[in-house]
Amino acid sequence: MVAAWAALYGTLALVWTATGRGFPFGSNDPAGGASLLRWLPADAGAPLFAVVLLGTAVAALSLPTTSPRGTARVALLAAGWSVVALLLLVVPDMRLLARAGYAPMLIVGAPFGWPPVDYADVFTWQVVNMAISVAGGLLLARALLAWQFRTAGACVSCGRGDGPEGGWASARSAARWGRWAAYTAAAIPVVYALTRFAWLAAVLLGVMELDPTVFDDDSVVWAGAGLGAFGCVGAVLTLGLVQRWGEVFPRWMVGLAGRRVPVKLATVPATVVAVFVTSASLGMFPSGAMTKLLGGDAWLVLPMLLWPLWGVALGAAALAYHLRRRGACHACGGAG
C-alpha cells in the first residue's frame, strides 16, 4: 500500500515539475509563514518531492525481499525514518492542527450555515497535501517498522524477539510511565483552553478589545474558543488511555456497554493528533509566529510553548496503551 501511495504522489510531483504548476508549498504557499518549507522555491521543491517519493516507492517494493546487515541496514533505516520525519513533521504545519480543531464546529454548524466560511478557504490545496503527507508518513512508518523487526529477527507483527519480554516495553512498565505521559498530555490542552475561554469572556464583557493590527475581527475569538473546547474534549479522551472506561465501553453507551474498546480506536486518533501537534509546534518558533503576539497578549501564547511536550507526551501515552493492551500476538504467539 505504501508503495502505491508513494508512486501515485510521486507521479503527481512529476506533473508539478513538468508543468511548473501545482506545487503546494514553499514559494507557492502565500499562507505558509509558519511552515518549515516556506523558503523552498517551487522549481526546486517539485523535483525534490518527485525524487524522494518515487525513490520511496521503489524502496517500499524491495523491503519484503531485502535483509541487509550491519552498516547497510543502519543506512537504510536512517534514510527511511528520515523520510518518515519529513512527511510527518516537516511538510505539515499548524494549519492541519487548526483544521482538525475546527472540524467539530464545521460539522455541527454546517446544516445551520454557521460559521459563515468558505470551505474552499478552510480546506485549501496546501492543507489537503499536508493530510496526504501525514497519511503516507504513517503508512511508511508501519512498513518500515515491520521491516526493522524482521531484519532484527523479531516478530514482524508485534516486534517481540526470542528472549523474555521485559524492560520498558513490558505491560507493567508501560502502565507506569504511560500514566505520567497521559496526565501530561491531558493537562497541556486544558491550560491552552482556559486562556481561550478567558479571552472570549474578556471580549464579550468588554474588558478587552481586539487589536486590529493582529486580528481581523472577533470571529477569531470564537474560533479560539472552539479550539479550546476541542482541546478539553481531547484531554478527557486522553485520560481514557489510562482509565478503565478507555478499555471497556461504559454502561451508558447503549449497544456497546461492557464490550472491550478496540485498541486502534484509541491509538490511531491519539497518534494522528500527536503528529499534528508536534508538526505545528516545530514551525512556530523559527517562523516568528510566537513573537508576533508577545507583549500585552503574551498570556495567550505562552501555553503554546508547551505544545512540543504535548505532542511527545501524547505519542508516548498512545504507545503505552498499545503495549499494555496488545495481548498475545496472533502471528508469533508471544504473550501479553
C-alpha positions in Angstrom: 0.0 0.0 0.0 2.8 2.4 0.9 4.5 1.7 -2.5 1.2 2.6 -4.3 0.8 5.8 -2.3 4.4 6.9 -2.9 4.2 6.1 -6.7 0.9 8.0 -7.2 2.1 11.0 -5.2 5.5 10.9 -6.8 3.8 10.9 -10.2 1.8 14.0 -9.2 5.1 15.6 -8.2 6.5 14.8 -11.6 3.5 16.6 -13.1 4.3 19.6 -10.9 7.8 19.5 -12.2 7.0 19.2 -15.8 4.2 21.9 -15.9 5.7 24.3 -13.3 2.3 24.4 -11.7 0.5 22.8 -8.7 3.4 22.5 -6.2 1.6 23.5 -2.9 4.4 24.5 -0.6 7.3 26.9 -0.3 7.1 30.0 -2.6 3.7 28.8 -3.9 2.2 28.9 -0.4 1.3 32.5 0.5 -0.1 31.5 3.9 2.9 29.4 4.8 4.5 31.7 7.3 4.7 29.0 9.9 5.8 26.3 7.5 9.3 24.8 7.7 9.2 24.7 3.9 8.4 28.4 3.5 11.8 29.2 1.9 11.7 26.3 -0.6 11.5 27.5 -4.2 8.8 25.8 -6.2 11.1 24.9 -9.1 13.4 23.0 -6.6 10.6 21.7 -4.3 8.6 19.9 -7.0 11.5 17.8 -8.4 12.8 17.1 -4.8 9.4 15.7 -3.9 9.3 13.6 -7.0 12.8 12.1 -6.3 12.0 11.4 -2.7 8.6 9.9 -3.3 9.5 7.8 -6.3 12.6 6.6 -4.5 10.4 5.7 -1.5 8.1 3.7 -3.8 11.0 1.7 -5.2 12.4 1.1 -1.7 9.0 0.0 -0.4 8.6 -2.6 -3.1 12.0 -4.0 -2.3 11.7 -4.1 1.5 9.9 -7.6 1.7 12.8 -9.2 -0.2 15.9 -7.5 1.3 17.6 -8.3 4.5 20.9 -6.4 4.7 23.1 -6.5 7.8 25.4 -4.1 9.6 26.1 -0.7 8.1 23.7 -1.3 5.1 20.8 -2.0 7.3 21.5 1.1 9.5 21.8 3.3 6.4 18.5 2.1 5.0 16.8 2.6 8.3 18.2 6.1 8.7 17.1 7.0 5.2 13.6 5.5 5.7 13.0 7.2 9.1 14.3 10.5 7.7 11.6 10.3 5.0 9.0 9.5 7.7 10.1 12.6 9.7 9.9 14.7 6.5 6.3 13.5 5.8 5.0 13.7 9.3 6.8 16.7 10.9 8.3 18.9 8.2 5.6 19.0 5.5 2.6 19.7 7.8 2.3 22.9 9.8 -0.1 24.3 12.4 -2.9 24.7 9.8 -3.5 21.0 9.9 -4.0 21.0 13.7 -6.2 24.1 13.4 -8.4 22.4 10.8 -8.7 19.3 13.0 -9.8 21.6 15.8 -12.3 23.5 13.7 -13.8 20.2 12.3 -16.4 19.6 15.1 -17.6 23.2 14.7 -17.8 22.9 10.9 -19.6 19.6 11.0 -22.2 20.6 13.7 -22.8 24.0 12.3 -22.8 23.2 8.6 -26.6 22.5 8.4 -27.3 25.9 10.1 -24.9 27.8 7.9 -22.5 28.6 10.8 -19.8 29.5 10.9 -20.1 31.6 7.7 -17.0 30.4 6.0 -16.0 29.4 2.5 -14.9 25.8 2.8 -12.5 26.2 -0.1 -10.7 28.7 2.1 -10.6 26.3 5.0 -9.6 23.1 3.2 -7.0 24.6 0.8 -4.8 22.7 -1.7 -2.0 23.1 0.8 -3.9 21.6 3.7 -5.1 18.7 1.5 -1.5 17.9 0.6 -0.5 18.0 4.3 -3.1 15.5 5.1 -1.9 13.3 2.2 1.6 13.6 3.5 0.7 12.5 7.0 -1.3 9.5 5.7 1.7 8.4 3.7 4.1 9.0 6.5 2.1 6.8 8.8 1.9 4.0 6.2 5.6 4.2 5.6 6.3 4.2 9.3 4.3 1.0 9.7 6.0 -0.7 6.8 9.4 0.4 7.9 8.9 -0.8 11.4 7.8 -4.2 10.2 10.9 -4.5 8.1 13.1 -3.3 11.0 11.5 -6.0 13.2 12.0 -8.7 10.6 15.7 -7.9 9.9 16.3 -7.9 13.6 14.9 -11.4 14.0 11.8 -10.3 15.8 8.1 -10.8 15.0 7.0 -8.6 12.2 3.6 -8.1 13.7 4.4 -7.3 17.3 8.2 -6.8 17.4 8.8 -9.4 20.2 12.0 -11.4 20.0 13.0 -14.8 21.1 14.0 -13.7 24.6 11.7 -13.0 27.5 9.8 -9.7 27.3 10.6 -7.1 29.8 12.1 -3.7 30.4 10.3 -0.5 29.4 8.1 -2.3 26.8 6.5 -4.7 29.2 2.8 -4.2 30.1 3.6 -3.5 33.7 6.3 -0.9 32.9 4.1 0.7 30.2 1.3 1.1 32.7 3.7 3.0 35.0 5.3 5.5 32.6 2.2 5.7 30.4 0.2 7.1 33.2 2.6 10.0 33.6 2.6 10.6 29.8 -1.2 10.6 29.6 -1.7 13.0 32.5 0.9 15.4 31.0 -0.8 15.1 27.6 -4.2 15.8 29.1 -3.1 18.8 31.2 -1.5 20.9 28.5 -4.6 21.3 26.2 -6.6 22.2 29.3 -4.2 25.1 30.1 -4.5 26.2 26.5 -8.3 26.0 26.6 -8.5 28.1 29.7 -6.7 31.0 28.1 -9.0 30.8 25.1 -12.2 30.8 27.2 -10.8 33.7 29.3 -10.1 35.6 26.1 -13.7 35.1 24.9 -15.1 36.1 28.3 -13.0 39.3 28.3 -14.0 40.3 24.9 -17.7 39.6 25.5 -17.7 41.6 28.7 -15.8 44.5 27.1 -12.8 44.1 29.4 -10.5 43.6 26.4 -10.6 44.9 22.9 -9.1 43.2 19.9 -6.1 44.7 18.3 -7.0 45.3 14.6 -3.3 45.0 13.6 -3.2 41.5 14.9 -6.7 40.1 14.3 -9.2 40.8 11.5 -12.4 40.6 13.6 -13.9 38.9 16.6 -14.5 35.7 14.7 -11.0 34.7 15.7 -12.1 34.8 19.3 -14.9 32.3 18.7 -12.6 30.2 16.6 -10.1 30.2 19.6 -12.9 29.2 21.9 -13.9 26.3 19.6 -10.3 25.1 19.6 -10.3 25.4 23.4 -13.4 23.2 23.6 -11.8 20.7 21.2 -8.8 20.7 23.5 -10.9 19.9 26.5 -12.6 17.0 24.8 -9.3 15.7 23.7 -8.0 16.0 27.2 -10.8 13.8 28.5 -10.2 11.3 25.7 -6.5 11.2 26.6 -7.3 10.2 30.1 -9.1 7.2 28.6 -5.7 5.9 27.7 -5.1 5.1 31.4 -8.7 4.7 32.7 -10.9 1.6 32.9 -13.5 3.2 30.6 -10.8 3.5 28.0 -10.6 -0.3 27.8 -14.2 -1.3 28.3 -17.1 0.8 27.0 -19.1 2.3 29.9 -22.7 1.3 30.8 -24.3 4.4 29.3 -23.1 3.6 25.8 -26.1 1.7 24.6 -25.2 -1.2 22.3 -21.5 -1.1 23.3 -21.7 -1.3 27.1 -19.4 -3.9 28.5 -17.5 -4.6 25.3 -13.8 -4.1 25.0 -12.6 -0.9 23.3 -10.6 -1.8 20.1 -7.0 -0.9 20.7 -6.7 1.0 17.4 -9.8 3.1 18.2 -7.7 4.8 20.9 -4.2 4.6 19.5 -4.9 5.8 15.9 -6.6 9.1 16.8 -4.1 9.7 19.6 -1.1 9.1 17.2 -2.6 11.4 14.5 -3.2 14.2 16.9 0.3 13.8 18.4 1.7 14.2 14.8 -0.4 17.2 14.2 0.6 18.9 17.5 4.3 18.1 17.1 4.4 19.4 13.5 2.5 22.5 14.4 4.9 23.3 17.2 8.0 22.9 15.1 7.1 25.6 12.7 6.1 28.2 15.3 9.5 29.2 16.7 11.7 29.7 13.5 8.8 31.4 11.7 8.5 34.1 14.4 4.8 33.3 14.8 5.2 33.3 18.6 7.0 36.6 18.8 4.3 38.5 16.9 1.8 38.1 19.7 4.2 38.6 22.6 3.6 41.7 24.7 0.2 42.5 26.1 -1.3 39.3 24.7 1.6 37.1 25.8 -0.7 35.1 28.1 -2.5 33.8 25.0 0.7 32.5 23.5 2.6 31.0 26.5 0.6 27.8 26.6 1.6 27.1 23.0 5.2 26.9 24.2 4.2 23.6 25.8 2.9 22.1 22.5 6.2 20.2 21.8 5.9 18.4 25.1 2.2 17.8 24.4 2.9 16.0 21.2 5.6 13.9 22.6 3.6 13.0 25.7 0.5 12.1 23.7 2.5 9.9 21.4 4.1 8.2 24.4 0.7 7.7 26.1 -0.6 6.1 22.9 2.4 3.7 22.7 2.0 2.8 26.4 -1.7 2.0 25.8 -0.8 -0.2 22.9 1.9 -2.1 24.9 -0.4 -2.6 27.8 -3.3 -3.9 25.8 -1.8 -5.7 22.8 -2.1 -9.1 24.5 -0.9 -12.3 22.8 0.4 -11.9 19.2 -1.7 -13.8 16.6 1.5 -14.2 14.4 4.1 -15.5 16.8 2.0 -16.4 19.9 4.0 -14.0 22.1 2.3 -13.5 25.4 0.9 -10.1 26.5 
